[in-house]
Amino acid sequence: MRPVSIAVLTEDSAKDAHAVVQCLLRAMLKLIDEQLPLYDQNRIKLQPSEDPEKKAMRGNLWQAHTSRQARILLQRYMERQLKRTDVEGFVIVHVDGDRPYRQSKAGTESHNQARFEKDIFSKLRVSLQDRPELLERVVLMVPFYSIEAWLYQNTQAALRLYGAEPYCTHTTHIERFREWQQDPAVLDEIEKPKEAVSLGDRFNHELASQRFPAQRVYEVEKSFHKSVERLRACAPLLAALLATRSP
């Protein structure tokens, strides 16, 4: 059986953005696997997009009126990934919701999601009209308000970071993380959480990789839960993961 290849596209322009999204994706897949043992992790490859696609996604460049070429680039890249014959190809696309979760109609509505459907996915639907089943292999990962709303759920790692210079003086921010530790559902409702504390996005990889509390964030039943359920609803992905366990 062919191995599984999941291409990751992210709007985040930080240097470690792909590594962060890959960590979160692995945490999501592990959640699914714990509930229904599925896959051999050694046969799952999470591949970052190549430089041209990274640039096209960065800072939502593809949404600019002058960036038709970027949209074509992304569409063709996704099409190549989905049509691969050497692997079972999938595409995960991270875009931020850019609004509080309460304004998202349970994680289904945001400007970025609508633009992705209009500018990229609709064109992909046309180019794959002879293989419409491949469209199921594209899954959106949408944190509300932004990816920091998920990462800041790792309050233990964040508080450890605040225990080292020069962050230990930010007592207000420390208290904020302690409040989020007690009430994790709040984070999805904060506008621009990255601006709420001094960590910003400098330690996103540490927060994603140091014992990220995926089960806890999932149980909040907001945008992380919604993205996990999108993966779980992707029947071709579940079938491909299950097949990696076959002899």
C-alpha positions as CSV (number, residue, x, y, z in Angstrom):
1,M,0.0,0.0,0.0
2,R,1.2,3.5,-0.8
3,P,2.5,5.8,1.9
4,V,0.6,8.9,2.8
5,S,1.8,12.4,1.9
6,I,0.2,15.4,3.4
7,A,1.3,18.7,1.9
8,V,0.9,21.6,4.3
9,L,0.1,25.2,3.2
10,T,0.0,28.0,5.7
11,E,-0.7,31.7,5.5
12,D,1.7,32.3,8.4
13,S,4.9,34.0,7.3
14,A,7.0,33.2,10.3
15,K,10.2,31.2,9.7
16,D,9.0,28.2,11.7
17,A,5.4,28.4,10.5
18,H,5.4,25.1,8.6
19,A,7.0,23.3,11.6
20,V,4.3,24.8,13.9
21,V,1.4,23.7,11.7
22,Q,3.0,20.3,11.2
23,C,3.2,19.8,15.0
24,L,-0.4,20.8,15.4
25,L,-1.5,18.5,12.6
26,R,0.4,15.5,14.1
27,A,-1.4,16.3,17.4
28,M,-4.7,16.2,15.6
29,L,-3.9,12.9,13.9
30,K,-2.8,11.4,17.2
31,L,-6.1,12.4,18.7
32,I,-8.0,10.6,15.9
33,D,-5.7,7.6,16.2
34,E,-6.2,7.3,20.0
35,Q,-9.9,7.0,19.5
36,L,-9.6,4.6,16.6
37,P,-6.1,3.1,16.0
38,L,-5.3,3.8,12.4
39,Y,-1.8,4.4,11.2
40,D,1.9,3.7,11.1
41,Q,3.5,7.1,11.8
42,N,6.6,6.0,9.9
43,R,4.6,5.9,6.7
44,I,3.1,9.4,7.1
45,K,5.1,12.2,5.5
46,L,4.1,15.8,6.2
47,Q,5.7,17.8,3.5
48,P,6.1,21.6,3.5
49,S,5.3,23.4,0.3
50,E,8.1,24.5,-1.9
51,D,9.3,28.1,-1.9
52,P,7.0,29.4,-4.6
53,E,3.9,28.1,-2.9
54,K,5.2,29.4,0.5
55,K,5.5,32.9,-1.0
56,A,2.1,32.7,-2.6
57,M,0.4,31.8,0.7
58,R,2.5,34.1,2.9
59,G,0.4,36.9,4.5
60,N,-2.5,35.9,2.3
61,L,-0.7,37.2,-0.8
62,W,-3.0,35.0,-2.9
63,Q,-5.9,37.2,-1.9
64,A,-4.5,40.4,-3.4
65,H,-6.2,41.6,-6.6
66,T,-2.9,41.7,-8.4
67,S,-1.9,38.1,-7.4
68,R,-3.7,36.0,-10.0
69,Q,-0.4,34.2,-10.6
70,A,-0.1,33.3,-7.0
71,R,-3.6,31.8,-7.1
72,I,-2.8,29.8,-10.2
73,L,0.4,28.6,-8.6
74,L,-1.4,27.3,-5.5
75,Q,-4.1,25.7,-7.6
76,R,-1.6,23.8,-9.8
77,Y,0.5,22.8,-6.8
78,M,-2.6,21.3,-5.0
79,E,-3.6,19.5,-8.2
80,R,-0.2,17.9,-8.6
81,Q,-0.2,16.8,-5.0
82,L,-3.7,15.3,-5.2
83,K,-2.9,13.5,-8.5
84,R,0.3,11.8,-7.3
85,T,0.5,8.1,-8.0
86,D,3.5,7.3,-5.8
87,V,1.7,8.2,-2.6
88,E,-1.8,8.9,-1.3
89,G,-1.7,12.7,-1.6
90,F,-3.6,15.2,0.6
91,V,-3.4,18.9,1.2
92,I,-3.9,20.7,4.5
93,V,-4.5,24.5,4.2
94,H,-4.1,26.7,7.3
95,V,-5.9,30.1,7.2
96,D,-6.8,32.1,10.3
97,G,-10.4,32.9,11.0
98,D,-9.5,36.5,11.9
99,R,-12.6,36.9,14.0
100,P,-13.8,35.6,17.4
101,Y,-15.3,32.1,17.2
102,R,-18.7,33.3,18.3
103,Q,-18.9,35.2,15.0
104,S,-18.0,32.2,12.9
105,K,-21.2,30.2,12.8
106,A,-19.5,27.3,14.7
107,G,-16.2,27.6,12.8
108,T,-17.8,27.5,9.3
109,E,-17.6,31.2,8.3
110,S,-14.8,33.7,7.9
111,H,-13.5,36.0,5.2
112,N,-10.4,33.8,4.6
113,Q,-12.5,30.6,4.2
114,A,-14.8,32.3,1.8
115,R,-11.9,33.7,-0.3
116,F,-10.2,30.3,-0.4
117,E,-13.4,28.7,-1.7
118,K,-13.9,31.5,-4.3
119,D,-10.3,32.1,-5.5
120,I,-8.7,28.7,-5.1
121,F,-11.0,25.8,-4.4
122,S,-13.6,26.7,-7.1
123,K,-10.8,26.7,-9.7
124,L,-9.5,23.4,-8.4
125,R,-13.0,22.0,-8.7
126,V,-13.0,22.9,-12.4
127,S,-9.5,21.5,-13.1
128,L,-10.4,18.3,-11.3
129,Q,-13.9,17.8,-12.9
130,D,-12.7,14.5,-14.3
131,R,-11.6,13.4,-10.8
132,P,-14.0,15.1,-8.4
133,E,-13.3,12.6,-5.6
134,L,-9.9,14.1,-5.2
135,L,-11.5,17.3,-3.8
136,E,-12.3,15.5,-0.6
137,R,-8.5,15.3,0.0
138,V,-8.3,19.1,0.7
139,V,-8.9,19.9,4.4
140,L,-9.0,23.4,5.9
141,M,-7.4,24.1,9.3
142,V,-8.9,27.3,10.7
143,P,-8.1,28.6,14.1
144,F,-10.2,31.5,15.5
145,Y,-9.1,34.3,15.9
146,S,-5.6,33.1,14.9
147,I,-3.2,30.1,15.4
148,E,-2.0,31.7,18.7
149,A,-5.5,30.9,20.1
150,W,-4.5,27.3,19.9
151,L,-0.9,27.6,20.8
152,Y,-1.6,29.7,23.9
153,Q,-3.6,26.8,25.2
154,N,-0.2,25.3,26.1
155,T,-0.3,27.4,29.3
156,Q,2.3,25.2,31.1
157,A,4.9,25.8,28.4
158,A,4.0,29.5,28.2
159,L,4.4,29.9,32.0
160,R,7.8,28.2,31.9
161,L,8.9,30.7,29.2
162,Y,7.7,33.5,31.5
163,G,9.9,32.0,34.2
164,A,13.0,33.0,32.3
165,E,14.5,36.4,31.5
166,P,13.3,38.8,30.2
167,Y,9.7,37.7,30.5
168,C,9.4,37.2,34.2
169,T,8.6,40.9,34.8
170,H,5.3,40.7,32.8
171,T,3.2,39.8,35.8
172,T,0.0,40.9,34.0
173,H,0.7,38.5,31.2
174,I,1.5,35.7,33.6
175,E,-1.9,36.2,35.2
176,R,-3.5,36.2,31.8
177,F,-2.1,32.8,31.0
178,R,-3.2,31.5,34.4
179,E,-6.7,32.7,33.7
180,W,-6.6,30.9,30.3
181,Q,-5.4,27.8,32.1
182,Q,-8.6,28.0,34.2
183,D,-10.9,28.9,31.4
184,P,-9.5,27.6,28.1
185,A,-12.7,28.4,26.1
186,V,-11.9,32.1,26.3
187,L,-9.0,32.0,23.9
188,D,-11.1,31.4,20.7
189,E,-13.0,34.6,21.5
190,I,-10.1,37.0,21.8
191,E,-9.4,39.4,19.0
192,K,-5.7,39.3,18.0
193,P,-4.5,37.1,20.9
194,K,-0.9,37.5,19.7
195,E,-1.1,41.2,20.8
196,A,-2.5,40.3,24.2
197,V,0.8,39.0,25.7
198,S,4.5,39.7,25.2
199,L,5.2,36.2,23.9
200,G,3.8,37.2,20.5
201,D,4.7,34.6,17.9
202,R,8.3,34.2,18.9
203,F,7.8,31.0,20.7
204,N,5.1,29.4,18.6
205,H,7.2,26.3,17.8
206,E,8.0,25.7,21.5
207,L,4.3,26.0,22.3
208,A,3.3,23.6,19.5
209,S,6.0,21.0,20.2
210,Q,6.4,20.9,24.0
211,R,3.6,18.6,25.2
212,F,0.8,20.5,23.4
213,P,-2.4,19.7,25.3
214,A,-4.4,18.5,22.2
215,Q,-7.0,16.6,24.2
216,R,-7.7,19.6,26.4
217,V,-8.0,22.0,23.5
218,Y,-10.2,19.5,21.6
219,E,-12.6,19.3,24.6
220,V,-13.1,23.1,24.4
221,E,-15.2,22.2,21.3
222,K,-14.4,25.4,19.4
223,S,-12.1,25.9,16.4
224,F,-9.5,23.2,17.2
225,H,-12.3,20.7,17.7
226,K,-13.8,21.8,14.4
227,S,-10.5,21.3,12.5
228,V,-10.0,17.8,14.0
229,E,-13.5,16.9,13.0
230,R,-12.8,18.0,9.4
231,L,-9.9,15.6,9.3
232,R,-12.1,12.8,10.8
233,A,-14.7,13.5,8.2
234,C,-12.2,13.0,5.4
235,A,-13.0,9.4,4.5
236,P,-10.1,9.0,2.0
237,L,-7.6,10.2,4.7
238,L,-8.9,7.7,7.3
239,A,-8.8,4.9,4.7
240,A,-5.2,5.8,3.7
241,L,-4.1,6.0,7.3
242,L,-5.8,2.6,8.1
243,A,-4.0,1.1,5.1
244,T,-0.6,2.0,6.5
245,R,-1.2,-0.6,9.2
246,S,-1.7,-3.4,6.6
247,P,1.2,-5.9,6.3
